[in-house]
Amino acid sequence: MPTRSALRTRCVLPLLAAACVTVFSACGADAPDAAKAEAAAETALPNLLGTWTGEYEFPYVDTVIRTSLDLVIERQEGANLFGYETFVNNKGETIRYDLVGTANVDPIDGEVEVVLATTGFFFDIEVVDTERLSARFVRTDDKPTTFVVELRKKA
């Protein structure tokens, strides 16, 4: 009669080998699908070039300031974005900041997400449709503030 250890070896090793084959086969089958999904997501990025504008208000020190924002995307290379923003500050001066960022398509829900940044602040943007962006601004330097603004594409 075979020992317990011999029985384990004869039973467990073939089962372990079969499980490994199943797992590795499943992983290999998904790899081309994952690559296809990634390629499809990048090609599904909309053209974000242009000027997007909106009005908003934001908290500053101990007051709330109402102003407008122009977000300009001058260049789009695949998922990479280059542009700038302009706004009128609390002294009535027009301020400009250069921005860089990336866009991606969420593979689960298909939503297009964009992050644009410069030193000290960033925009987290959801593409609502070809004419509207919903942007959350976050500034964390010595003048912290945040706001949400709906931007519409200028014709």
Contacts in CASP RR format, 6 or more apart in sequence:
PFRMAT RR
TARGET T0000
AUTHOR 0000-0000-0000
METHOD contacts of the structure
MODEL  1
MPTRSALRTRCVLPLLAAACVTVFSACGADAPDAAKAEAAAETALPNLLG
TWTGEYEFPYVDTVIRTSLDLVIERQEGANLFGYETFVNNKGETIRYDLV
GTANVDPIDGEVEVVLATTGFFFDIEVVDTERLSARFVRTDDKPTTFVVE
LRKKA
2 10 0 8 1.000
37 107 0 8 1.000
38 107 0 8 1.000
41 104 0 8 1.000
41 105 0 8 1.000
41 107 0 8 1.000
41 110 0 8 1.000
42 78 0 8 1.000
42 79 0 8 1.000
42 104 0 8 1.000
42 105 0 8 1.000
44 105 0 8 1.000
44 110 0 8 1.000
44 112 0 8 1.000
45 76 0 8 1.000
45 78 0 8 1.000
45 79 0 8 1.000
45 103 0 8 1.000
45 104 0 8 1.000
45 105 0 8 1.000
45 112 0 8 1.000
46 112 0 8 1.000
46 127 0 8 1.000
46 130 0 8 1.000
47 76 0 8 1.000
48 73 0 8 1.000
48 76 0 8 1.000
48 81 0 8 1.000
48 103 0 8 1.000
48 114 0 8 1.000
48 127 0 8 1.000
49 73 0 8 1.000
49 74 0 8 1.000
49 75 0 8 1.000
49 76 0 8 1.000
50 72 0 8 1.000
50 73 0 8 1.000
50 74 0 8 1.000
50 153 0 8 1.000
50 154 0 8 1.000
51 70 0 8 1.000
51 71 0 8 1.000
51 72 0 8 1.000
51 153 0 8 1.000
51 154 0 8 1.000
52 70 0 8 1.000
52 71 0 8 1.000
52 72 0 8 1.000
52 73 0 8 1.000
52 133 0 8 1.000
52 151 0 8 1.000
52 152 0 8 1.000
52 153 0 8 1.000
52 154 0 8 1.000
53 68 0 8 1.000
53 69 0 8 1.000
53 70 0 8 1.000
53 71 0 8 1.000
53 151 0 8 1.000
53 152 0 8 1.000
53 154 0 8 1.000
54 68 0 8 1.000
54 69 0 8 1.000
54 70 0 8 1.000
54 149 0 8 1.000
54 150 0 8 1.000
54 151 0 8 1.000
54 152 0 8 1.000
55 66 0 8 1.000
55 67 0 8 1.000
55 68 0 8 1.000
55 69 0 8 1.000
55 149 0 8 1.000
56 66 0 8 1.000
56 67 0 8 1.000
56 68 0 8 1.000
56 69 0 8 1.000
56 147 0 8 1.000
56 148 0 8 1.000
56 149 0 8 1.000
57 64 0 8 1.000
57 65 0 8 1.000
57 66 0 8 1.000
57 67 0 8 1.000
57 147 0 8 1.000
58 64 0 8 1.000
58 65 0 8 1.000
58 67 0 8 1.000
58 137 0 8 1.000
58 145 0 8 1.000
58 146 0 8 1.000
58 147 0 8 1.000
59 145 0 8 1.000
59 146 0 8 1.000
59 147 0 8 1.000
60 90 0 8 1.000
60 143 0 8 1.000
60 145 0 8 1.000
63 90 0 8 1.000
65 89 0 8 1.000
65 90 0 8 1.000
67 87 0 8 1.000
67 88 0 8 1.000
67 89 0 8 1.000
68 87 0 8 1.000
68 88 0 8 1.000
69 85 0 8 1.000
69 86 0 8 1.000
69 87 0 8 1.000
69 149 0 8 1.000
69 151 0 8 1.000
70 85 0 8 1.000
70 86 0 8 1.000
70 87 0 8 1.000
71 85 0 8 1.000
71 99 0 8 1.000
71 116 0 8 1.000
71 123 0 8 1.000
71 133 0 8 1.000
71 135 0 8 1.000
71 151 0 8 1.000
72 83 0 8 1.000
72 84 0 8 1.000
72 85 0 8 1.000
72 86 0 8 1.000
73 81 0 8 1.000
73 82 0 8 1.000
73 83 0 8 1.000
74 82 0 8 1.000
74 83 0 8 1.000
74 84 0 8 1.000
75 81 0 8 1.000
75 82 0 8 1.000
75 83 0 8 1.000
76 82 0 8 1.000
76 103 0 8 1.000
78 103 0 8 1.000
79 102 0 8 1.000
79 103 0 8 1.000
79 104 0 8 1.000
80 100 0 8 1.000
80 101 0 8 1.000
80 102 0 8 1.000
81 99 0 8 1.000
81 100 0 8 1.000
81 101 0 8 1.000
81 102 0 8 1.000
81 103 0 8 1.000
81 114 0 8 1.000
81 116 0 8 1.000
82 99 0 8 1.000
82 100 0 8 1.000
82 101 0 8 1.000
83 98 0 8 1.000
83 99 0 8 1.000
83 100 0 8 1.000
83 116 0 8 1.000
84 96 0 8 1.000
84 97 0 8 1.000
84 98 0 8 1.000
84 99 0 8 1.000
85 96 0 8 1.000
85 97 0 8 1.000
85 99 0 8 1.000
85 116 0 8 1.000
85 123 0 8 1.000
86 94 0 8 1.000
86 95 0 8 1.000
86 96 0 8 1.000
87 94 0 8 1.000
87 95 0 8 1.000
88 94 0 8 1.000
88 95 0 8 1.000
89 95 0 8 1.000
97 118 0 8 1.000
97 121 0 8 1.000
98 118 0 8 1.000
99 116 0 8 1.000
99 117 0 8 1.000
99 118 0 8 1.000
99 123 0 8 1.000
100 116 0 8 1.000
100 117 0 8 1.000
100 118 0 8 1.000
101 114 0 8 1.000
101 115 0 8 1.000
101 116 0 8 1.000
101 117 0 8 1.000
102 114 0 8 1.000
102 115 0 8 1.000
103 112 0 8 1.000
103 113 0 8 1.000
103 114 0 8 1.000
103 127 0 8 1.000
104 112 0 8 1.000
104 113 0 8 1.000
105 111 0 8 1.000
105 112 0 8 1.000
105 113 0 8 1.000
106 112 0 8 1.000
106 113 0 8 1.000
111 126 0 8 1.000
111 127 0 8 1.000
112 126 0 8 1.000
112 127 0 8 1.000
113 124 0 8 1.000
113 125 0 8 1.000
113 126 0 8 1.000
113 127 0 8 1.000
114 123 0 8 1.000
114 124 0 8 1.000
114 125 0 8 1.000
114 126 0 8 1.000
114 127 0 8 1.000
114 133 0 8 1.000
115 122 0 8 1.000
115 123 0 8 1.000
115 124 0 8 1.000
115 125 0 8 1.000
116 122 0 8 1.000
116 123 0 8 1.000
116 125 0 8 1.000
117 123 0 8 1.000
119 141 0 8 1.000
120 139 0 8 1.000
120 140 0 8 1.000
120 141 0 8 1.000
121 137 0 8 1.000
121 138 0 8 1.000
121 139 0 8 1.000
121 140 0 8 1.000
121 141 0 8 1.000
122 137 0 8 1.000
122 138 0 8 1.000
123 135 0 8 1.000
123 136 0 8 1.000
123 137 0 8 1.000
123 138 0 8 1.000
124 135 0 8 1.000
124 136 0 8 1.000
124 138 0 8 1.000
125 133 0 8 1.000
125 134 0 8 1.000
125 135 0 8 1.000
125 136 0 8 1.000
126 133 0 8 1.000
126 134 0 8 1.000
126 135 0 8 1.000
127 133 0 8 1.000
128 134 0 8 1.000
128 150 0 8 1.000
130 153 0 8 1.000
131 152 0 8 1.000
131 153 0 8 1.000
132 150 0 8 1.000
132 151 0 8 1.000
132 152 0 8 1.000
132 153 0 8 1.000
133 150 0 8 1.000
133 151 0 8 1.000
134 148 0 8 1.000
134 150 0 8 1.000
134 151 0 8 1.000
135 148 0 8 1.000
135 149 0 8 1.000
135 150 0 8 1.000
135 151 0 8 1.000
136 146 0 8 1.000
136 147 0 8 1.000
136 148 0 8 1.000
137 145 0 8 1.000
137 146 0 8 1.000
137 147 0 8 1.000
137 148 0 8 1.000
137 149 0 8 1.000
138 146 0 8 1.000
139 145 0 8 1.000
139 146 0 8 1.000
END
